[in-house]
Amino acid sequence: MSEPRDVRIKRMKMRAMRRGIKEMDLILSTYADRNLAAMDQSGLDQFDALLHENDQDLYQWVTGQVAPPGAFAALIEDIAQTFQK
């Protein structure tokens, strides 16, 4: 049984907010609040997969210290641009 869209978005917002690193809590929860409702199924799938990644890796990707894996490159770029504005 698939998860209803609104329940899935709430779950992902909670996971974005409760990370291991406070900086990633702030970055991912703000991005989730601004963008998840407008994402299509594919975008939600990708963000959901990103939430399973290690916080130290995510932080390095978002801050540009390390190049993200190709599968996440566009999403990480979007997240990073959101916080460079």
Helices and strands as residue ranges (DSSP letters): H 5-17, H 22-35, G 36-38, H 41-50, H 55-62, G 70-72, H 73-84
